[in-house]
């Protein structure tokens, strides 16, 4: 299958509402065959494991690459000097950043919009948005910046704005927008990195202020906040957020995504923590023992493996370093792996590099 044909097939698949498990399996095998043919490091790794388009008959058997491989190898089916976008993982100065190459953003955008419309907008066409993160002009290699810019473009009202200045969050502009929404009874949405909301909570507490945003208002946070600002447990975070802004916890949505994927996971609010995360019909998640690669029983903790068909140009099967457990309706995200799981992820990475570089 050519790149153009695969893109057309994926765009059609993403927009369908009636897909079955068999439909997902067929599409996953087509994506795997395409990546096996055009991504040399991945082909070497798959062959070392005895996995080829001729032997793999079910998506669960598609070999997953460790997430850190994006920092060590170029994983792209398309020539990297001829792509529409390169998304890079965040990192401190001097660290090697993982890169995700997109020959076109058509599939990425379709994935984002279909999912965002259903899971965050929940039937509403547009809502006034305040964005607590730079836009894609300021951060052209940030997938989150592109995500939030697209959210405003496709789902925000004309009054939506990025609420940042040279010093960070423009609290004066943000509070003015919140006051206006409160006074006019206009639903309002705040979206941004989780640590930005921690700074907002700290400022509200410092000023002794709180708001009661109108019904229909909602919040989207993403990314967590360890190493970025004061650490706060999820239960306390959403309790404080709801009390400070008057948004019920059913409308405090956490998005879980990563540069190395082209799709996002959402919960249905954070009344209880950890919340249940789930994705759209074109992404599936397994929970595995990283030492064996075998799936663990539902309810047991393991490492998350995501199979994202929208991430067609790289590798669609990704072994993360996120701990989780499968539950009814999706999975619980439990933080970064530690102990034996962390060792297992490191061994998986060593095995992948050895195979991908032709050392085995």
Short mmCIF file of the C-alpha atoms (twelve columns), coordinates in Angstrom:
data_MODEL
# 
_entry.id   MODEL 
# 
loop_
_atom_site.group_PDB 
_atom_site.id 
_atom_site.type_symbol 
_atom_site.label_atom_id 
_atom_site.label_alt_id 
_atom_site.label_comp_id 
_atom_site.label_asym_id 
_atom_site.label_seq_id 
_atom_site.Cartn_x 
_atom_site.Cartn_y 
_atom_site.Cartn_z 
_atom_site.pdbx_PDB_model_num 
ATOM 1   C CA . UNK A 1   0.000   0.000   0.000  1 
ATOM 2   C CA . UNK A 2   1.314   3.444   -0.901 1 
ATOM 3   C CA . UNK A 3   1.503   6.292   1.585  1 
ATOM 4   C CA . UNK A 4   -1.313  8.147   -0.172 1 
ATOM 5   C CA . UNK A 5   -3.547  5.085   -0.174 1 
ATOM 6   C CA . UNK A 6   -2.856  4.427   3.509  1 
ATOM 7   C CA . UNK A 7   -3.646  8.033   4.434  1 
ATOM 8   C CA . UNK A 8   -6.949  7.861   2.537  1 
ATOM 9   C CA . UNK A 9   -7.831  4.568   4.226  1 
ATOM 10  C CA . UNK A 10  -7.000  5.961   7.663  1 
ATOM 11  C CA . UNK A 11  -8.993  9.165   7.172  1 
ATOM 12  C CA . UNK A 12  -12.000 7.072   6.188  1 
ATOM 13  C CA . UNK A 13  -11.494 4.702   9.123  1 
ATOM 14  C CA . UNK A 14  -11.125 7.490   11.684 1 
ATOM 15  C CA . UNK A 15  -14.380 9.107   10.611 1 
ATOM 16  C CA . UNK A 16  -16.422 5.918   10.738 1 
ATOM 17  C CA . UNK A 17  -18.720 5.394   13.712 1 
ATOM 18  C CA . UNK A 18  -19.511 1.731   13.158 1 
ATOM 19  C CA . UNK A 19  -16.150 -0.035  13.294 1 
ATOM 20  C CA . UNK A 20  -15.772 -3.524  14.766 1 
ATOM 21  C CA . UNK A 21  -12.850 -5.360  16.344 1 
ATOM 22  C CA . UNK A 22  -12.289 -7.093  12.995 1 
ATOM 23  C CA . UNK A 23  -12.173 -3.705  11.243 1 
ATOM 24  C CA . UNK A 24  -9.551  -2.477  13.710 1 
ATOM 25  C CA . UNK A 25  -7.525  -5.644  13.240 1 
ATOM 26  C CA . UNK A 26  -7.506  -5.349  9.444  1 
ATOM 27  C CA . UNK A 27  -6.462  -1.703  9.587  1 
ATOM 28  C CA . UNK A 28  -3.786  -2.425  12.185 1 
ATOM 29  C CA . UNK A 29  -2.276  -5.179  10.036 1 
ATOM 30  C CA . UNK A 30  -2.242  -2.857  7.009  1 
ATOM 31  C CA . UNK A 31  -0.435  -0.167  9.007  1 
ATOM 32  C CA . UNK A 32  2.035   -2.738  10.353 1 
ATOM 33  C CA . UNK A 33  2.774   -4.000  6.831  1 
ATOM 34  C CA . UNK A 34  3.404   -0.436  5.660  1 
ATOM 35  C CA . UNK A 35  5.729   0.333   8.574  1 
ATOM 36  C CA . UNK A 36  7.531   -2.998  8.201  1 
ATOM 37  C CA . UNK A 37  8.263   -2.175  4.558  1 
ATOM 38  C CA . UNK A 38  9.341   1.451   4.953  1 
ATOM 39  C CA . UNK A 39  10.873  1.750   8.449  1 
ATOM 40  C CA . UNK A 40  14.200  -0.130  8.412  1 
ATOM 41  C CA . UNK A 41  15.051  -0.043  12.152 1 
ATOM 42  C CA . UNK A 42  11.554  -1.286  12.976 1 
ATOM 43  C CA . UNK A 43  11.730  -4.020  10.329 1 
ATOM 44  C CA . UNK A 44  14.990  -5.315  11.811 1 
ATOM 45  C CA . UNK A 45  13.457  -5.380  15.274 1 
ATOM 46  C CA . UNK A 46  10.299  -7.136  14.096 1 
ATOM 47  C CA . UNK A 47  12.251  -9.754  12.149 1 
ATOM 48  C CA . UNK A 48  14.483  -10.453 15.140 1 
ATOM 49  C CA . UNK A 49  11.306  -11.309 17.008 1 
ATOM 50  C CA . UNK A 50  9.977   -13.403 14.146 1 
ATOM 51  C CA . UNK A 51  7.151   -10.951 13.496 1 
ATOM 52  C CA . UNK A 52  6.435   -10.099 9.863  1 
ATOM 53  C CA . UNK A 53  3.281   -9.223  7.913  1 
ATOM 54  C CA . UNK A 54  3.164   -12.924 6.946  1 
ATOM 55  C CA . UNK A 55  3.267   -14.217 10.522 1 
ATOM 56  C CA . UNK A 56  1.292   -11.586 12.414 1 
ATOM 57  C CA . UNK A 57  -2.450  -12.189 12.165 1 
ATOM 58  C CA . UNK A 58  -3.696  -10.165 15.138 1 
ATOM 59  C CA . UNK A 59  -2.899  -6.612  16.240 1 
ATOM 60  C CA . UNK A 60  -1.913  -7.810  19.700 1 
ATOM 61  C CA . UNK A 61  1.097   -9.590  18.172 1 
ATOM 62  C CA . UNK A 62  2.440   -6.452  16.467 1 
ATOM 63  C CA . UNK A 63  5.779   -5.750  18.183 1 
ATOM 64  C CA . UNK A 64  5.871   -2.576  20.267 1 
ATOM 65  C CA . UNK A 65  8.925   -0.344  20.417 1 
ATOM 66  C CA . UNK A 66  10.118  1.263   23.666 1 
ATOM 67  C CA . UNK A 67  9.226   4.943   23.819 1 
ATOM 68  C CA . UNK A 68  12.826  6.009   24.415 1 
ATOM 69  C CA . UNK A 69  13.753  4.677   20.953 1 
ATOM 70  C CA . UNK A 70  12.529  7.968   19.507 1 
ATOM 71  C CA . UNK A 71  15.537  9.658   21.127 1 
ATOM 72  C CA . UNK A 72  18.087  7.217   19.716 1 
ATOM 73  C CA . UNK A 73  16.848  6.452   16.209 1 
ATOM 74  C CA . UNK A 74  15.086  8.091   13.296 1 
ATOM 75  C CA . UNK A 75  11.780  6.248   13.076 1 
ATOM 76  C CA . UNK A 76  10.047  7.475   9.955  1 
ATOM 77  C CA . UNK A 77  8.637   5.817   6.854  1 
ATOM 78  C CA . UNK A 78  8.907   9.080   4.921  1 
ATOM 79  C CA . UNK A 79  12.079  11.044  4.161  1 
ATOM 80  C CA . UNK A 80  12.593  13.314  7.170  1 
ATOM 81  C CA . UNK A 81  13.710  16.301  5.089  1 
ATOM 82  C CA . UNK A 82  10.314  16.384  3.377  1 
ATOM 83  C CA . UNK A 83  7.728   16.451  6.169  1 
ATOM 84  C CA . UNK A 84  5.077   18.940  7.208  1 
ATOM 85  C CA . UNK A 85  5.883   18.830  10.922 1 
ATOM 86  C CA . UNK A 86  8.400   17.475  13.402 1 
ATOM 87  C CA . UNK A 87  7.131   17.178  16.964 1 
ATOM 88  C CA . UNK A 88  9.764   16.961  19.682 1 
ATOM 89  C CA . UNK A 89  9.490   15.749  23.245 1 
ATOM 90  C CA . UNK A 90  10.094  18.243  26.013 1 
ATOM 91  C CA . UNK A 91  13.427  18.149  27.786 1 
ATOM 92  C CA . UNK A 92  15.962  20.255  29.627 1 
ATOM 93  C CA . UNK A 93  18.658  22.132  27.739 1 
ATOM 94  C CA . UNK A 94  21.294  19.785  26.383 1 
ATOM 95  C CA . UNK A 95  19.190  16.628  26.559 1 
ATOM 96  C CA . UNK A 96  18.423  14.580  23.475 1 
ATOM 97  C CA . UNK A 97  14.806  15.031  22.453 1 
ATOM 98  C CA . UNK A 98  12.660  12.400  20.819 1 
ATOM 99  C CA . UNK A 99  11.317  13.302  17.389 1 
ATOM 100 C CA . UNK A 100 8.094   12.318  15.700 1 
ATOM 101 C CA . UNK A 101 7.907   13.025  11.954 1 
ATOM 102 C CA . UNK A 102 4.659   13.832  10.143 1 
ATOM 103 C CA . UNK A 103 4.734   13.944  6.324  1 
ATOM 104 C CA . UNK A 104 1.245   15.439  6.581  1 
ATOM 105 C CA . UNK A 105 -0.798  16.537  9.576  1 
ATOM 106 C CA . UNK A 106 -4.090  15.522  7.941  1 
ATOM 107 C CA . UNK A 107 -4.398  12.270  9.910  1 
ATOM 108 C CA . UNK A 108 -3.101  13.835  13.139 1 
ATOM 109 C CA . UNK A 109 -5.625  16.674  12.852 1 
ATOM 110 C CA . UNK A 110 -8.486  14.324  12.016 1 
ATOM 111 C CA . UNK A 111 -7.623  12.196  15.033 1 
ATOM 112 C CA . UNK A 112 -7.496  15.205  17.345 1 
ATOM 113 C CA . UNK A 113 -10.716 16.824  16.110 1 
ATOM 114 C CA . UNK A 114 -12.857 13.686  16.033 1 
ATOM 115 C CA . UNK A 115 -11.799 12.743  19.549 1 
ATOM 116 C CA . UNK A 116 -11.843 16.256  21.060 1 
ATOM 117 C CA . UNK A 117 -15.317 16.957  19.701 1 
ATOM 118 C CA . UNK A 118 -16.755 13.879  21.336 1 
ATOM 119 C CA . UNK A 119 -14.822 13.740  24.590 1 
ATOM 120 C CA . UNK A 120 -14.305 17.386  25.557 1 
ATOM 121 C CA . UNK A 121 -16.890 19.417  23.658 1 
ATOM 122 C CA . UNK A 122 -19.573 16.782  24.336 1 
ATOM 123 C CA . UNK A 123 -21.931 17.954  21.628 1 
ATOM 124 C CA . UNK A 124 -21.237 21.699  21.849 1 
ATOM 125 C CA . UNK A 125 -19.967 23.304  18.656 1 
ATOM 126 C CA . UNK A 126 -17.939 26.158  20.161 1 
ATOM 127 C CA . UNK A 127 -17.033 27.578  23.552 1 
ATOM 128 C CA . UNK A 128 -14.952 30.544  24.664 1 
ATOM 129 C CA . UNK A 129 -11.485 29.240  25.537 1 
ATOM 130 C CA . UNK A 130 -8.616  30.501  27.626 1 
ATOM 131 C CA . UNK A 131 -5.347  28.743  26.807 1 
ATOM 132 C CA . UNK A 132 -2.637  28.439  29.462 1 
ATOM 133 C CA . UNK A 133 0.089   27.290  27.074 1 
ATOM 134 C CA . UNK A 134 1.993   28.839  24.153 1 
ATOM 135 C CA . UNK A 135 0.550   28.470  20.646 1 
ATOM 136 C CA . UNK A 136 2.210   26.693  17.725 1 
ATOM 137 C CA . UNK A 137 3.875   29.877  16.493 1 
ATOM 138 C CA . UNK A 138 5.785   30.152  19.744 1 
ATOM 139 C CA . UNK A 139 6.451   26.396  19.977 1 
ATOM 140 C CA . UNK A 140 6.379   24.976  16.425 1 
ATOM 141 C CA . UNK A 141 7.781   21.593  17.503 1 
ATOM 142 C CA . UNK A 142 5.345   21.029  20.374 1 
ATOM 143 C CA . UNK A 143 2.499   18.622  19.727 1 
ATOM 144 C CA . UNK A 144 0.587   20.137  22.667 1 
ATOM 145 C CA . UNK A 145 0.941   23.638  21.208 1 
ATOM 146 C CA . UNK A 146 -0.480  22.358  17.903 1 
ATOM 147 C CA . UNK A 147 -3.237  20.503  19.763 1 
ATOM 148 C CA . UNK A 148 -4.376  23.591  21.680 1 
ATOM 149 C CA . UNK A 149 -4.049  25.880  18.652 1 
ATOM 150 C CA . UNK A 150 -6.259  23.504  16.667 1 
ATOM 151 C CA . UNK A 151 -8.738  23.343  19.560 1 
ATOM 152 C CA . UNK A 152 -9.159  27.127  19.488 1 
ATOM 153 C CA . UNK A 153 -9.349  27.257  15.696 1 
ATOM 154 C CA . UNK A 154 -12.003 24.560  15.335 1 
ATOM 155 C CA . UNK A 155 -13.926 24.750  18.611 1 
ATOM 156 C CA . UNK A 156 -13.255 28.140  20.221 1 
ATOM 157 C CA . UNK A 157 -15.253 31.343  19.856 1 
ATOM 158 C CA . UNK A 158 -13.768 34.534  18.435 1 
ATOM 159 C CA . UNK A 159 -13.082 35.753  22.004 1 
ATOM 160 C CA . UNK A 160 -10.818 32.789  22.760 1 
ATOM 161 C CA . UNK A 161 -7.213  33.695  23.554 1 
ATOM 162 C CA . UNK A 162 -3.844  32.506  24.765 1 
ATOM 163 C CA . UNK A 163 -3.489  33.999  28.257 1 
ATOM 164 C CA . UNK A 164 0.286   34.269  28.483 1 
ATOM 165 C CA . UNK A 165 2.754   37.125  28.571 1 
ATOM 166 C CA . UNK A 166 6.520   37.401  28.996 1 
ATOM 167 C CA . UNK A 167 6.274   36.494  32.678 1 
ATOM 168 C CA . UNK A 168 4.003   33.489  32.243 1 
ATOM 169 C CA . UNK A 169 0.249   33.399  32.804 1 
ATOM 170 C CA . UNK A 170 -1.291  36.858  32.486 1 
ATOM 171 C CA . UNK A 171 -3.345  36.702  35.659 1 
ATOM 172 C CA . UNK A 172 -4.980  40.096  35.034 1 
ATOM 173 C CA . UNK A 173 -6.290  39.031  31.622 1 
ATOM 174 C CA . UNK A 174 -7.293  35.606  32.906 1 
ATOM 175 C CA . UNK A 175 -9.207  36.987  35.885 1 
ATOM 176 C CA . UNK A 176 -10.916 39.553  33.633 1 
ATOM 177 C CA . UNK A 177 -12.061 36.771  31.304 1 
ATOM 178 C CA . UNK A 178 -13.316 34.682  34.241 1 
ATOM 179 C CA . UNK A 179 -15.163 37.688  35.693 1 
ATOM 180 C CA . UNK A 180 -16.805 38.386  32.329 1 
ATOM 181 C CA . UNK A 181 -17.922 34.780  31.897 1 
ATOM 182 C CA . UNK A 182 -19.272 34.736  35.440 1 
ATOM 183 C CA . UNK A 183 -21.170 38.020  34.966 1 
ATOM 184 C CA . UNK A 184 -22.605 37.189  31.547 1 
ATOM 185 C CA . UNK A 185 -23.469 33.576  32.305 1 
ATOM 186 C CA . UNK A 186 -21.343 32.447  29.358 1 
ATOM 187 C CA . UNK A 187 -19.769 28.958  29.610 1 
ATOM 188 C CA . UNK A 188 -16.002 29.152  29.625 1 
ATOM 189 C CA . UNK A 189 -13.238 26.597  29.057 1 
ATOM 190 C CA . UNK A 190 -9.707  26.712  30.432 1 
ATOM 191 C CA . UNK A 191 -7.159  24.442  28.760 1 
ATOM 192 C CA . UNK A 192 -3.473  23.953  29.418 1 
ATOM 193 C CA . UNK A 193 -0.665  22.057  31.051 1 
ATOM 194 C CA . UNK A 194 -1.457  20.713  34.505 1 
ATOM 195 C CA . UNK A 195 1.317   22.708  36.168 1 
ATOM 196 C CA . UNK A 196 -0.174  25.946  34.797 1 
ATOM 197 C CA . UNK A 197 -3.311  25.260  36.803 1 
ATOM 198 C CA . UNK A 198 -1.188  24.764  39.926 1 
ATOM 199 C CA . UNK A 199 0.223   28.269  39.419 1 
ATOM 200 C CA . UNK A 200 -3.334  29.557  38.941 1 
ATOM 201 C CA . UNK A 201 -4.497  27.892  42.158 1 
ATOM 202 C CA . UNK A 202 -1.569  29.386  44.052 1 
ATOM 203 C CA . UNK A 203 -2.390  32.887  42.769 1 
ATOM 204 C CA . UNK A 204 -6.094  32.533  43.584 1 
ATOM 205 C CA . UNK A 205 -5.196  31.476  47.103 1 
ATOM 206 C CA . UNK A 206 -2.726  34.353  47.453 1 
ATOM 207 C CA . UNK A 207 -5.393  36.851  46.442 1 
ATOM 208 C CA . UNK A 208 -8.153  35.114  48.390 1 
ATOM 209 C CA . UNK A 209 -10.305 34.839  45.272 1 
ATOM 210 C CA . UNK A 210 -12.560 32.247  43.704 1 
ATOM 211 C CA . UNK A 211 -15.020 32.109  40.831 1 
ATOM 212 C CA . UNK A 212 -18.329 30.425  40.051 1 
ATOM 213 C CA . UNK A 213 -18.194 29.787  36.332 1 
ATOM 214 C CA . UNK A 214 -21.532 29.224  34.547 1 
ATOM 215 C CA . UNK A 215 -23.026 25.809  33.868 1 
ATOM 216 C CA . UNK A 216 -21.389 24.167  30.879 1 
ATOM 217 C CA . UNK A 217 -17.938 25.494  31.731 1 
ATOM 218 C CA . UNK A 218 -15.141 22.968  31.657 1 
ATOM 219 C CA . UNK A 219 -11.435 22.470  32.261 1 
ATOM 220 C CA . UNK A 220 -8.834  20.413  30.414 1 
ATOM 221 C CA . UNK A 221 -5.442  19.740  31.943 1 
ATOM 222 C CA . UNK A 222 -2.672  17.525  30.642 1 
ATOM 223 C CA . UNK A 223 0.859   16.459  31.370 1 
ATOM 224 C CA . UNK A 224 1.052   16.259  35.154 1 
ATOM 225 C CA . UNK A 225 3.243   18.542  37.225 1 
ATOM 226 C CA . UNK A 226 6.106   16.607  38.788 1 
ATOM 227 C CA . UNK A 227 9.331   18.563  38.389 1 
ATOM 228 C CA . UNK A 228 7.464   21.622  37.133 1 
ATOM 229 C CA . UNK A 229 5.936   23.172  40.235 1 
ATOM 230 C CA . UNK A 230 4.837   22.110  43.684 1 
ATOM 231 C CA . UNK A 231 3.687   18.505  43.642 1 
ATOM 232 C CA . UNK A 232 0.052   17.844  44.419 1 
ATOM 233 C CA . UNK A 233 -1.944  14.638  44.432 1 
ATOM 234 C CA . UNK A 234 -4.717  14.271  41.858 1 
ATOM 235 C CA . UNK A 235 -7.505  14.147  44.452 1 
ATOM 236 C CA . UNK A 236 -6.392  17.412  46.047 1 
ATOM 237 C CA . UNK A 237 -5.724  19.020  42.656 1 
ATOM 238 C CA . UNK A 238 -9.222  18.453  41.277 1 
ATOM 239 C CA . UNK A 239 -10.893 19.292  44.579 1 
ATOM 240 C CA . UNK A 240 -9.077  22.640  44.710 1 
ATOM 241 C CA . UNK A 241 -9.663  23.310  41.013 1 
ATOM 242 C CA . UNK A 242 -13.394 22.674  41.293 1 
ATOM 243 C CA . UNK A 243 -13.743 24.809  44.420 1 
ATOM 244 C CA . UNK A 244 -11.671 27.686  43.026 1 
ATOM 245 C CA . UNK A 245 -13.434 27.958  39.664 1 
ATOM 246 C CA . UNK A 246 -16.877 26.565  40.369 1 
ATOM 247 C CA . UNK A 247 -16.550 23.845  37.735 1 
ATOM 248 C CA . UNK A 248 -17.885 20.449  38.827 1 
ATOM 249 C CA . UNK A 249 -15.354 17.644  38.824 1 
ATOM 250 C CA . UNK A 250 -17.416 15.899  36.151 1 
ATOM 251 C CA . UNK A 251 -16.247 18.719  33.857 1 
ATOM 252 C CA . UNK A 252 -12.599 18.686  34.950 1 
ATOM 253 C CA . UNK A 253 -11.177 16.561  32.145 1 
ATOM 254 C CA . UNK A 254 -7.644  15.211  32.038 1 
ATOM 255 C CA . UNK A 255 -6.120  14.486  28.632 1 
ATOM 256 C CA . UNK A 256 -3.328  11.922  28.390 1 
ATOM 257 C CA . UNK A 257 -1.212  12.151  25.272 1 
ATOM 258 C CA . UNK A 258 2.383   12.090  24.103 1 
ATOM 259 C CA . UNK A 259 4.546   13.295  21.258 1 
ATOM 260 C CA . UNK A 260 5.181   9.716   20.174 1 
ATOM 261 C CA . UNK A 261 1.483   9.139   19.433 1 
ATOM 262 C CA . UNK A 262 -1.009  10.855  17.131 1 
ATOM 263 C CA . UNK A 263 -4.079  10.324  19.323 1 
ATOM 264 C CA . UNK A 264 -5.121  11.295  22.835 1 
ATOM 265 C CA . UNK A 265 -6.901  9.619   25.735 1 
ATOM 266 C CA . UNK A 266 -9.510  11.314  27.923 1 
ATOM 267 C CA . UNK A 267 -11.457 10.589  31.057 1 
ATOM 268 C CA . UNK A 268 -15.068 11.530  31.770 1 
ATOM 269 C CA . UNK A 269 -14.168 13.859  34.598 1 
ATOM 270 C CA . UNK A 270 -12.357 13.378  37.865 1 
ATOM 271 C CA . UNK A 271 -15.038 12.737  40.453 1 
ATOM 272 C CA . UNK A 272 -12.905 9.765   41.492 1 
ATOM 273 C CA . UNK A 273 -9.137  9.407   41.177 1 
ATOM 274 C CA . UNK A 274 -7.550  7.696   39.399 1 
ATOM 275 C CA . UNK A 275 -10.010 8.308   36.598 1 
ATOM 276 C CA . UNK A 276 -10.700 5.832   33.803 1 
ATOM 277 C CA . UNK A 277 -8.884  6.815   30.609 1 
ATOM 278 C CA . UNK A 278 -10.016 5.626   27.205 1 
ATOM 279 C CA . UNK A 279 -9.348  6.403   23.575 1 
ATOM 280 C CA . UNK A 280 -11.199 6.451   20.258 1 
ATOM 281 C CA . UNK A 281 -11.864 3.413   18.094 1 
ATOM 282 C CA . UNK A 282 -8.547  3.711   16.242 1 
ATOM 283 C CA . UNK A 283 -6.361  3.190   19.314 1 
ATOM 284 C CA . UNK A 284 -6.151  0.220   21.666 1 
ATOM 285 C CA . UNK A 285 -4.205  -0.270  24.872 1 
ATOM 286 C CA . UNK A 286 -2.700  -3.366  26.453 1 
ATOM 287 C CA . UNK A 287 -1.170  -3.680  29.931 1 
ATOM 288 C CA . UNK A 288 1.911   -5.898  29.931 1 
ATOM 289 C CA . UNK A 289 4.731   -7.260  32.047 1 
ATOM 290 C CA . UNK A 290 7.742   -5.556  30.412 1 
ATOM 291 C CA . UNK A 291 10.058  -8.437  31.286 1 
ATOM 292 C CA . UNK A 292 7.962   -10.974 29.366 1 
ATOM 293 C CA . UNK A 293 5.833   -8.835  27.076 1 
ATOM 294 C CA . UNK A 294 2.796   -10.818 28.185 1 
ATOM 295 C CA . UNK A 295 -0.456  -9.106  29.088 1 
ATOM 296 C CA . UNK A 296 -1.304  -9.055  32.768 1 
ATOM 297 C CA . UNK A 297 -4.846  -9.843  34.016 1 
ATOM 298 C CA . UNK A 298 -7.360  -7.018  34.288 1 
ATOM 299 C CA . UNK A 299 -6.911  -5.089  37.522 1 
ATOM 300 C CA . UNK A 300 -3.207  -5.939  37.884 1 
ATOM 301 C CA . UNK A 301 -0.555  -3.273  37.440 1 
ATOM 302 C CA . UNK A 302 1.772   -3.366  34.452 1 
ATOM 303 C CA . UNK A 303 3.160   -1.122  31.731 1 
ATOM 304 C CA . UNK A 304 0.925   0.455   29.104 1 
ATOM 305 C CA . UNK A 305 1.327   -0.453  25.435 1 
ATOM 306 C CA . UNK A 306 -0.619  1.699   22.976 1 
ATOM 307 C CA . UNK A 307 -1.504  0.730   19.402 1 
ATOM 308 C CA . UNK A 308 -2.326  3.986   17.634 1 
ATOM 309 C CA . UNK A 309 -3.283  3.542   13.978 1 
ATOM 310 C CA . UNK A 310 -3.162  7.305   13.401 1 
ATOM 311 C CA . UNK A 311 0.595   7.253   14.030 1 
ATOM 312 C CA . UNK A 312 1.142   5.713   10.618 1 
ATOM 313 C CA . UNK A 313 4.490   7.253   9.613  1 
ATOM 314 C CA . UNK A 314 6.513   5.881   12.503 1 
ATOM 315 C CA . UNK A 315 5.549   2.856   14.574 1 
ATOM 316 C CA . UNK A 316 1.984   2.463   15.742 1 
ATOM 317 C CA . UNK A 317 2.750   0.093   18.652 1 
ATOM 318 C CA . UNK A 318 4.455   1.819   21.583 1 
ATOM 319 C CA . UNK A 319 5.750   0.415   24.871 1 
ATOM 320 C CA . UNK A 320 5.497   3.348   27.263 1 
ATOM 321 C CA . UNK A 321 7.136   3.914   30.625 1 
ATOM 322 C CA . UNK A 322 3.726   4.544   32.187 1 
ATOM 323 C CA . UNK A 323 2.331   2.208   34.793 1 
ATOM 324 C CA . UNK A 324 -1.342  1.339   34.610 1 
ATOM 325 C CA . UNK A 325 -3.988  -1.305  34.979 1 
ATOM 326 C CA . UNK A 326 -6.809  -2.363  32.697 1 
ATOM 327 C CA . UNK A 327 -10.280 -1.731  34.118 1 
ATOM 328 C CA . UNK A 328 -13.794 -1.792  32.738 1 
ATOM 329 C CA . UNK A 329 -14.089 0.895   30.101 1 
ATOM 330 C CA . UNK A 330 -10.383 1.641   29.728 1 
ATOM 331 C CA . UNK A 331 -7.383  1.889   32.036 1 
ATOM 332 C CA . UNK A 332 -6.069  3.664   35.106 1 
ATOM 333 C CA . UNK A 333 -2.901  5.701   34.608 1 
ATOM 334 C CA . UNK A 334 -0.758  5.190   37.707 1 
ATOM 335 C CA . UNK A 335 2.390   7.217   37.026 1 
ATOM 336 C CA . UNK A 336 5.847   6.277   35.812 1 
ATOM 337 C CA . UNK A 337 7.146   2.742   36.132 1 
ATOM 338 C CA . UNK A 338 9.472   1.841   38.985 1 
ATOM 339 C CA . UNK A 339 11.381  -1.175  40.225 1 
ATOM 340 C CA . UNK A 340 11.171  -4.340  38.136 1 
ATOM 341 C CA . UNK A 341 8.946   -2.673  35.562 1 
ATOM 342 C CA . UNK A 342 11.523  0.068   35.018 1 
ATOM 343 C CA . UNK A 343 14.243  -2.559  34.631 1 
ATOM 344 C CA . UNK A 344 12.056  -4.408  32.157 1 
ATOM 345 C CA . UNK A 345 11.581  -1.255  30.068 1 
ATOM 346 C CA . UNK A 346 15.354  -0.694  30.042 1 
ATOM 347 C CA . UNK A 347 15.992  -4.249  28.894 1 
ATOM 348 C CA . UNK A 348 13.360  -3.869  26.203 1 
ATOM 349 C CA . UNK A 349 15.136  -0.753  24.972 1 
ATOM 350 C CA . UNK A 350 18.509  -2.510  24.890 1 
ATOM 351 C CA . UNK A 351 16.983  -5.358  22.891 1 
ATOM 352 C CA . UNK A 352 15.318  -2.954  20.479 1 
ATOM 353 C CA . UNK A 353 18.498  -0.957  19.836 1 
ATOM 354 C CA . UNK A 354 20.544  -4.078  19.267 1 
ATOM 355 C CA . UNK A 355 18.052  -5.423  16.746 1 
ATOM 356 C CA . UNK A 356 17.269  -2.106  15.043 1 
ATOM 357 C CA . UNK A 357 20.946  -1.292  14.530 1 
ATOM 358 C CA . UNK A 358 21.611  -4.708  13.089 1 
ATOM 359 C CA . UNK A 359 23.683  -6.005  16.004 1 
ATOM 360 C CA . UNK A 360 21.733  -9.255  16.321 1 
# 
